[in-house]
Amino acid sequence: MNRLILLICLSFIVISAKAEEPVLKPEMKGGVIKGIVMDNAMDIPVEYATVSVYNMADSSLIDGTITDEKGAFELAKMKPGKYFVEITFIGYNKAIVRNIPIDRNRNLADLKIVNLRQASEALNEVVVTSERAPVQYQIDKKVIPVSRQITAASGTAVDVLENVPSVSVDIEGNVSLRGNSNFTVLVDGKPSILDASDILQQMPASVIENIEIITNPSAKYDPEGTAGIINIITKKNSEKGLNGVANLSMGSQENRSGDILINYRKKKWNWNLGLDYSNRQFEGTTKTENRTIYEGVTSSVLSDGEAKMKRLGYGIRTGFDFDINDKNTISFGFRYGNRDMERGSVLDYQEFDSTDPERILYDSEDLWEKEMTFVNSNFSYTRKFSGKGHQLASQVTYSHRGSGDEQSTNELFDASGNQTSGKIATEDGPGTRWEIRSDYTLPLGKDAKFELGYQGQIRSSEADTKQEDYNVVSKQYEPQPLYSHDVTYDQQVHGLYTTYASKIGKFGYQLGFRSEYTNREIDFKDESEVFTIKRWDFFPTIHTQMDLGSDNQIMASYTRRIQRPRGYWLEPFVTWTDAYNVRQGNPDLNPEYIDSYELAYSKRFGDQSVTFETYYKVTHNKIESVRYPWEEQGNVMKSTSVNVGNDYSLGMEATINLSFGKWFKNDLIGNFYHYKEEGDFTITNSSDEDIYKDFSTKSYNWGLRNNSTIIFDPKTRVQFTANYQSETNWAQGKRKGFFTTSAALKRDFMKRRLSATFQVRDIFGTAKHETLYEGDNFYNFSRFSHKSPTFNLKLSFKINNYKMKRERGSEGGVDVEEFEM
């Protein structure tokens, strides 16, 4: 297999180094007009924009084309003369570039960047004060500008996602994509060694430019993650010279953070440096009630008290881009960071059972800590060939996670303050990930293109777990070999993909196919067991888009995806998580396979827009964490992961964006879906008997979010958000519904170089996280309430924020500019 990887990599290198430039045919004479169309606000390419060229003398139409996925276009065979180009796309003002000459001395007119502005922007003003479009819909993703979410300005990516379509966030910061927590997170399109939740929790909102939500990724993307992909696009600056931005945030409960990003561009070089630091804390109260029934005896454990969570992180990132020439570009990026997480509680306990109603009172002190360093670096090389969009792009990414010391301490004390028991569980072990990918793109005529690529992932990690129990006689902690283990994980995934995209009139489509080979090995050293998987998987994708005219757009897609079991789901041994809960992995887990269908319709009415998305998703081999009383100890719950069966989700998501003049904007997002799960599992009791358990459920779920922005003047605005998530049922329990509100005031100073944002989150203290699990022989209830409301003040300062050199005007909602040779 290593020889196969080497052969593929060498093949792409040979193509890059030796590919011959296409020879222009003799008939390919005349001038060329080309350029790139970009969204002015989001600084992203606009795909499928219509480009028309007219004669300046009589405004007669000469030729036309559409932009590719990079926003690029090219019109050839232009006769000598003077022309103007008109560019249009749904939801944008028309852009016109006038006075484009083609003659013997100037047979190439490169318009470079042509910016399209959202139709609602006030172009005659020096300062654009209107909001960016809340969502831009592309053929395979949704793009959300972070600048709109001022109530999340001082938070993390999780806080931004609270007001994003298709995403829901509970009060503890757990993110789900259309009700599913198994999704992939990328940063600038690149993977990370960190878990999805860790990336979102430690990424400051102030360094994020856009967030891409890809619920039905094409075959070009890694198919890992049942719910799809969240791609975080970090801030960059392409303006010449030195510029940057610095942010400082201070808040209640000792929350504070700061970051700075510096960018320097000169000629062919672009260099950036960023630093960030955050200290986020959450305080609240917690209450639990647990009952288990074993051999006719009901044991009850009640607790309540104070809890506190803390996340401390810092990082440095740097990188550069270098244009070797007009056909060869290299780039390098590096990020180093540290994260230190802590979760602690001081609880009062009551314990009793049905044979003796007298309650035993004691206290507990719990502390969970995890500290880890990480490194992420990437190198990429792009080779362009003759012909628009004809290129080979290769990239190598390396990620390393430090030992990741994780320790959980649980101690119990009687009414006199004497320690009666205690457990200390530790886990550490480094992890490494390599990714190698090459993507070849070949345009086939004006409206079609072919893509071919390879992606290889090589992961390895180690988990060394240990446990010590408190001895009340010696008053010392003693090692427990039964619960101490050493496991190594090695996994290689090699994928080949191909896509073909084309356009027939106003109908665009993309067909894709991907095949992957997985080689996974888990070495359980304590018992000399090795669990191996070698398997091929196949993933077809279909994406379509149709422009219905009059700002109407419809999109439909189908994709197949996979969710491979995570490492700790496979650990075949018992691990204590606290005094009343243990978990055990299942090395025989099969991956989940997902068939996902989507249909979306978008309509724009001037400054207003409405979008409806329907989706249907089927998950095969559904992996669930099931729980039941552990027979070895009557009042202890055991959880394990099992392939229970299949689940089905059918829903509709609606987004309504309203604009009342230039002073009031309102975004309303609603999601309603029906969830059904059909499955079962078996457990083996102490008598070595298999007991069948049904694991089926169905429920209707809905959520509603509203984001209102009032613009008092070009420098002052207020935003208010409200979010409600309904109760959600599971096969073994439910999560109760919750409601939360936030508000923010933003004011600009010093000609918009300095801005201040004051935020209030959970204004009315309504956000509570309540979960309930129950079965034949158990009942578990827990509730956590944040200390609220919380307050925060963020200051942001722009460094050398250069203005664009081109002067623009507006004529009846049309952007106009003069061509410059």
N, C-alpha and C positions, 0 to 999 in steps of 0.2 A: 504493500500500500504506500510506503514511503517513496518507492521508486515511481509509482503512479503520480504522486504529488509533484515530484521533481520533474517528471516528463511534461506534465501539464504546464508548470511554471516556465520551463525552458521553451516550450512551444510558444507561449505568449511573448516571451522576450525576443524570440527570433522574429515573430510577426512584427513586433514594435521596431526592431532594428533594421529589418530587411524589406519590409513592405514597400513595394514600388509605388510611386505617385502615379495616379491615373493620368494617362496622356489625353490632353484635350483633343477632341475630334476637330477636324478642319472646319466643320460647319458651326462650331461653337464660337462665333464671332459676335462683336458688338459689346456694348457696355454692360456693367453689372451694378445693381443697387442692392445693398445688403445692410443688415443691422440686427439689433437685439431689442425685443420689447420686454420691458420690466414694469412690475407694479410699483408705482412711485412710493407708496406708503410702506409696503412690506419688503421691498427690495428683493423680490423673487421673480423668476421668469413667468411670463404669461403665455401658456400653451394654447394653441388653436385660435389665436387672434387672426382676424382677417386683414390682409395687407393688399391694398389696391394702388396701382400707379396710374396717374392721369397726365395727359398733355397739358402743360401750363397755358398754351395758347388758346385752346378751345374746350378744355376740361373733358376731353374724350377719354374713355377708359382704354388703357393700353394692355395691361396684364394684371394678374393677381395671384396670391398664394396664401398659405397659412403658416403660422410659426410652429416650430417643433417644440419638444419638451424643454429645451433650453431657452425658448423665446426667440430663437434665431430665424431669420428669413433671408432669401436671396432671389433676386429677379434678374435673369440673364437675357442676352440677345437684345439689349436696348439700343435703338438707333440713335444717332446724334440728335440732340435737342435738349429742351428744358422741361422738367417734370415736377410733379408734386406727388407725395405718397400719403395715403389716408389709411389709418389703422383703427379698427373697431373691435370691440369685444363686449359681451353682455355685462352690464353693471358699471361700465367705464365711460368717461367722456371720450369722444372721438379725438384722435391725435392726427395732426396734419404737419408734414414737413415740406416746405415750399422751396422753389428755386433750386432744384437739383440739376446741375448741368452734366450732360454727357457729350463729349467731343473727342477728337483725336488725342488731345493732351490730357484729358481726364476721362478715362474709360472705366474707372472704378469709383463709385460714390459710396463710401462707408458711413452710414448714419450713426454708427456706434450704438449708444444707448438711447432708445426712444421710450420715455416714461408715460405710462397710462395712469390717469388719476381716477379715483373713485368718483362716480357721478355726483355725489353729494358734496364734494369739496368746493370751497369758495376760492377760485383761482385768482381773482383780481386782487386779493389781499396779500400783503407781504408775508403775513403769518397765517398759515392754514390752521383754523381752530376747530374744524369739524372732526368727528371721530373716524377712525379707520373702519372699514367694513368689518363687522364682527366675525364673519366667516367667509373665506373664499373657497368655493367648491371646485375641485379639479377632478379629472376623470377617475382617479383612484385614491383621493384623500381630501381632507378638510384642513385648511390652514387658518390658524387663529393668531392674530397679533396680540402680544402680551400687553402692549401699551394701553389697551382699553381697560384693563383690570386694575384700576387704581386702588381698589379695596384690598388687593393682594400685593401691592408694591413692595412692602418690606418683608414679605414672606418667602416661601419656597415655591417650587414647581407645583407642589400639592395644593397650595392656596390658589394658584392660578387655575388649576383644573376644576375647582369648585364651580366655575361658571362657564364650562366648556361643553358643547354638545357631545352626547354619547358617553360622557364620563360622569361618575358620581363619587363623592368623597364622604365618608362618615366622620363623626366627631373626633375619632382617634387618628384621622389622617390616612385611613386605609382607602386606596383607590381601586375602583373597578371600572371596566370598560363594558358598557351595556350589561351590567350585572355580573361580570366575570373578572376575577382578580388575576387570571393567568394571561398576561400580555407581555410583550417585549418592549423595552425602552432603549432607544438609540439616542446618542448625542451627536448632532451634526451627521447623522446617517451612519455612525460607527458604534459598534457594540462596546460594552464595558464588562469588567469582571464583577462589578457590583450587582446585587439583586435589583430588580425593578423598583421596589419600594425604597431601597436605600438611595438610589440615584435621585428619585423625586424628592425625598426628604432633605437631601443635602445640597440640592442645586438652587442657589438664590434666584428669586424671580427677577431681580434687577439685571442679571447677566443674560436673560433669555430674550430673544427677538421675536420668535414665532414658535408655536407648537403645532405639529402636524399630527392629525388623528387619522390613522389608516386602518379602518375596520375590515377592509377586504383588500389586502396587499396583492400586487401582481406577482408573477413567477420570478421576477428579478429580486424580490426581497426574500430573506430568510423566513421560511414558513413556521418557525417556532413561535408558540404563543397562541392559545385558542381564541382569544378575543381580538387579536390584531397587534398593532404597533403604535406606540407614542414616540414620535421623533422630536427631540428638543433641538431647536436651531438657536445657537448662541449668537450674541451680538458681535458684529464685525463692522469695520468701517473701511470703505474703499476710497475715501477722499484723500487727496495728496497732502503730504506734510505730516505734522504731528497733531494728533487729536485723541480724545478719550472722554471717559466719564467716570466720576467717583460718587459712591453712595455711602451714606451713613444712616443707621437706623437704631433707635432706642425705644424701649417699651416697658410695659408693666411686667411683673413677675421676672425681673432681671433679664428680659430678652434684649439682645443687642446684636448688631451685625454690621459689616462694612465690606466694601469691595471696590476695586479700581481696575479699569481696563484702559490700556494705552495702545494706540495704533500708530505706526509710522510707515508711510508709503513714499517711495522715491523711485522713479523710473520703473525698472523691472522687479523691484523688491517690495514686499509688503511684510511687515513684522509686527507682532502683537505680544503684549505681556499683560497678564491679569493676576490679581491677588484677591482672595476672599476669605472672610472669617465670619462665623455665626455661632451664637450661643442662644439656643431656643429652649425654653422651659415651659412646662405645663403642670399646673397644680389642680388638684380636685379631690373629690371624695369617692370612695368605692364601697360597694355593698354586695355580698354574695350569699346565696343560700343553696346548699347541696344536700341531697338526700339519696341514699342508696339502700337497696333491699337485697340482703343475702341470707339464705337459709331462714327466711321468715322474719328476720330482724331488720328493722329500719334504723339506719344510722343517719344522724343529722349533724351538719356543721354549718354554723352561721358566722359571718364576719362583717365588720364594717370599720372604716377608718380613713386615714389620709393617704394619698398617693401622689407621687411626683415623677415626672418624666423629664429628661434632659438630653439634648443633642448638641454636642460641641463639635465643630468641624472647621477646618481651614484648608486652603489649597493654593497652589500656584499653577498657572498655565501659560504656555508660550508657544510660538510657532511662527512659521514664515512661508510665504509663497514666492517663487522665483520663476519668471518667464525667461527660459533660456533663449528662445526665439519665438516666432509667431506660430510654431508647430509643436514645441516641447515645453512642458511646464512641470515643475516639481513642487511639492509642499511637504511640510513636516509640522507635526503638532505633538506637544508633550504636556501632560498634567500629572501633578503629584498632590496627594491630599491625605488628610488624616481625619478620622471620625471617631468620636468617643460618645457612646450612648449609655444612658443610665436610667433605670426604672426601679424605683423603690417605694415601699409602703410600710406603714406601721398600723397593724390591725388588731382589733379586739375580737377574740374568738369565743364561741359557745359550742360545746359538743355534748351530745346526748344520744340515746337510742331508745327504742320502744320497750326494752326490758328494764330500763332504769331511767326514769324521767328527770333525775337530778342532773343539773347542767354543770359541766366542767368548764371553768373559765380560765382563759390564758391569753397571752399576747403573742404576736409574731412580728418579726422584723425580716422583711424580704428585700433583697437587693440584687438586681441583675445588671451586669456591666459588660460592655463590649468595646474594645479599642482595636482599631485596625488602620493600617496605612495602605495606600494603593497607588499604583503607577499605571498610566495609560499613555501610550505613544503610538503614532501612526506616520507612515511615509507613503506618499502617493506620487505617481508619475502618469502624465497624460500625453499621448502622442496623437496629434491631429494629422489627417491626411487631406489631400485635395478633395473638395466637395463638401458642401454644407453638412455638418453633423457627423462626418466620417471620422471616427477616432477609436483609440484603444486606451482605456483607463485602468491602471493597476494600483493596488493598495495592499499594504501590509500593516496590520494592527497588532500590537502587543500589550497585554494587560497583566498585571501581577498584583495579587492581594497578599499582604503580609500575614504573619502567623494568626492574626485575628483572635487575640486572647478573649475568650468569652467565659464569664463566671457567674453562676447563680448561687446565691446564699439564702437559705431559709432556716430561721431559728425560732423556736418556740420557748416561751417563758411562762412559769406558773404565776399565781397571784402574788407570790412573795418575791418575784423577780428572779427566781432561779431558773437556769436554762434546763429544759427537760429533753430537748432533742434538737437536732440540726443536720442539715445536709449542705455540702458544697460540691457543686457540679461544675466542671471546667471542660472547655473544648477549644482546641486551637489547631492550626494547620494552614499552611500557605496554599494558594491557588494560582494557576497560570493559564492564560488563554492566548492562543495565536489565531489570527484570521488572515487568510490570503485570498484575494479576489481579483479577477480581471474581467472587464466588461468591454466587449467589442460592439460598436454600433455602425451599421451600414445603411445609409439612406438608399431607398429604391424609388427614384422618381420624386415628384413634388410632394406627394401626400402619404408615402409609405416608408417604413423603415424596418430593418431586421436587427435583432440583438441576440448575442450569444455570450455566455459567461460561465465562469467557474468560481465557486466559493468553497473554501475549506476552513474548518474550525477544528482546532486541536486543544482540548482542555485536560487539565490534570489538577487534582487537589488531594489533600490529605486531611482526615479528621481524627484527632487523637483526643478521646474523651476519658475523663477520670471522675471518680466520685469518692468523697470522704464523708463518713457519718460521725456524729458527735457521740462520744462515750461519756455517760453521766458519771461513771465511777472515776475514770482518769481525767475527766474534764478536758479531753483532747480529741481532735478529729483524727479518725483512723481510715486508711485507704480501704476501698471496697472492690476487690478484683472482679467480682461478678458484674459490676456495672462500669468497668473500665475497658475500653476497646480502642483499636487502631484500625482504620479503614482507609484505603486509597481508591480514588476514582480516576479512571482514564477513559476519555471519549474522543473519537474522531468522527466528524461528519463531513463528507465530501459531496458537493452538489454541482450539477450542471443544469443550466437553464437556457431557454430560447424564447423569444417573444417576436411577434409580428404585428405591427400596427399599420392601419391604413384608414382612408377616409373616402366615402362615397357620397358626394354631394354634401349634405349637412350631417350625415351619419358617420361617426368615427368609431372605430373598434380596435381592440387589442387582444390578441390570443397569446396565451403563454403556457409553457409546460416545463416542469422542473422534476428532476430525479435526484434522490439523495441516498447515499450509502452510509449507514451508521455502524460503527465498531465500538462497543462499550464494554468495559471490564471493571468490575468491582471486586477488590481483594480484601476479604474479611480475614485479617491476619491472625486473630485470636484462635480461630478454628480452622485455619488453612482452607477456607472456602473461597472459590472464585465464581462470580456470576458474570456470564458473558452473553452479549447480544451482537449478532451480525445480521443486518437486514437492509433491503432496498425499499424505498418508499417513493411514491409518485404523486405529483401535485399539479393538476391542470388549473388554469385561471382564464376567465373571460371578463373583459370590461368593455362597455359600450357607452356612447354619449351621443345625443342628438340635440342640435340647435333648432328649436321650433319657431324662432323668430320672435320679435316683440318682447325680448328679454325673457323668453321661456327656454328652459333647459331640462332635459330628462336624462338620467343615467341609470344603468343596470349592470350588475356584475355577479359573478360566481367565483368562489375560490375554495380550495381545499387546504387545510392547515394541520399542524401536529403540535401536541404538547407532550414533550418527553418528561418523565418523572424527575423531580429535583433530587439532589443528592440525599438529603436527610429523610426523604420519603422511602428510601431503599435500605436504610440501616437496619439489619436484621437482629437488633438487640433492644433491650428495654433501657430507656433513659428517663430519669426522674426530672420533671420540670419544676415541681414544687412539692410540698409535703403531701398533697392530695391528688396529684396528677402524674401519670407516666405516659410515655409514647413509645411505640415500636414500629420500625419501618417494615417494608415488604419488598424484598428484592425481586419478586416475581411480577411486579407491576408491568402492565403493557402501556404503551403511550396512548394518549387520546387522539382521535382523528375527527376533524371538524369539517362539515360541509356548510358553507355560508352563502346566502343569497341576499342581494340588496336591490332595491328599486327606489330611486330618488327623483323628485321633481322640484325645480327651483323657478321662481317667478319674481321679477323685480318691477316695482311700480315707482319709478323715479327714485326718491330717497328711501322708499320702503321696499322690503323684500319678504318673501315667505318661502319656506322649504319644508317638504314632507319627505320622510325617509321611512320605508317599510323594510323590515329585515326578518329573515327566517334562518335559524341556525340549528343544526343537529350535531350533537357530540356523541361519538361512539367510544366505548370503553371508558366511560366517565370515571375519573378518579375522585373519590371523596374521602375525607377524614371522618371515620366513624368512631363512636365512643360507646363504652359500656363499662359496668363495674368490673374491677380487677379482682378475681376470686382469691388471689393471694392475700389481699387486705380488703375487708368489706367496705370501707369508706373511701377507697381510692379509685379514681376513674382512669381507664386506659383508653388511649386513642391509637388508631393505626390507619393506614391508607389502603384503599381497596378499589378495584375496578368493579363498580356496582352495576353498570348497565349503560343506558342512553339517556340523554336529556334533550329537550326541545324548547326553543325560545321563538316566539312570534310576536312582533311588536311594531309600533310606529313611533317615530320621533318627529316633532314639529318645531321649527324655529321661526319666530316672527320678529322682524326688525322694523321698528317704527321710528319715524323722525317727524317731530312737530316743529317745523321751522328750524332755525339754526340753534335753538336754545335748549331743546329737550330731545333726548334719544332714549328709546326703550327696547330692550332685547328680552324676549320671552321664549323659554325653552321648555318643552314638555316631552315626556317619554312615558309610553304606556306599553306594557308587554305581558303576555301570558307565558308562564313557565311551567313545564311539566317534566318530571323525572320518573323513569321506570327502571327499577333495579332491585337488587337484593345482595346480601352478603352472608357469610357463615362465620361463626366463631367456634373455637374448640374449648370446651370446659375442662375442669380438673379431672373429669372421668374419661377424658379423651373422646368425647362425643361432639359431633358437629351439630350446631344449633343454627337453624335458618332464621334470618331476620329480613323482613321486608324493608325496602328503602325507596319508597315511591311517594311522590308528592305533586301537587299542582297549586298554582296561585296566580292571582292577578296583581301586578305591581305597577306603581306609577310614581313619577317625580315631576316637580314643577319648580323652575327657577326663573327669577325675574331680576333684571339688571337695568336700573334707571339712572340716567346721567343728565344733570342740569348744568348748562353752560351759561354762567352769568356774564362773562366777558372773555376776551381772548386769553386772559391769564388765570381765570378762576372757574373751577367746576366742582360739583358735588356729585357723588355717586352713592346709590343705595342698592343693596342686593338682598334678596330673600330666597331661601332654598328649603323646599320640603321634600322629604323622601318617605314614601309609604312603608308600611310594615311589609316585611319579606318573610315568607315561609320557607323552611328547609325540611328535609325528610325527618330530621331529628330535632327540630325546634324552629325558632324564628328570631328575627331581629325586629324590634319595635321601631315604628316610624319616628322621625325627628324633624325639627324645624329650627333654622338658624338664620340670623340676620347680621349684616355688616354695613358700615357706612364709612365714607372717606371724603375729605376735603383737600383739594389740590390747588396750590397757588404758585405762579411763576414770578420770578424776580430777575433783575439784571438782564433785561432783553432776552428772557427765557433761558439764560445760561444756568440759573439756579432755580430749583423747584423744591417745594416743601409739601409733603403729603401727611395728613393726620388721619389715622384710621381707628375705628372702633369695631371690634369683632364680637359676635354673639351678644348683641346689645341687650336683649331681654333675658339672657341666661336660660334659654329654652333648649339648648343643645345637650341632649343626654344620650348615652350609648347603653342600650339595654338589650341583652341577649338571653335566650331561653333555650335549653336543650333538655329533652325528656324522652324516655323510652319505657320499656316494660318494668325495669328495676332501678330507674334513676330519674332525678330531677335536678337540673343545674340552672341557677339564675344568677346573673351578674349585672351590675349597673355602675357606670362611671359618669360622673358629672364634673365638667371643667369648672374651675373658678373663673367666673366671668362677670361683667364684660372685661375684655383686654384692650389696652390702648397702645398705640405705636406712632412714632414720628419719624419720617424718613426725609433726609435731605439728599438731593442729587445735583451734582455740579458738572457741567459740560466743559471740557478743556479744548480750546481752539476749534470750536465747531464751525468749520468753513462753510460758506454758502456755495451753492452750485453756480458755475460760471455762466451758463446759458441763461439768457433772459427769456421769460415766457409771458404770454398774454392769454387772454380768453375772449373768444367771440361766440356768444350764445351757447355756452357750455362746451365749446370746442377748444382743445389745447392746440396752439399754433406756435411753430418755431421756424426760424430761418436756417437753412442748411449752411454749414461752415466747412469749407475744404481745408 
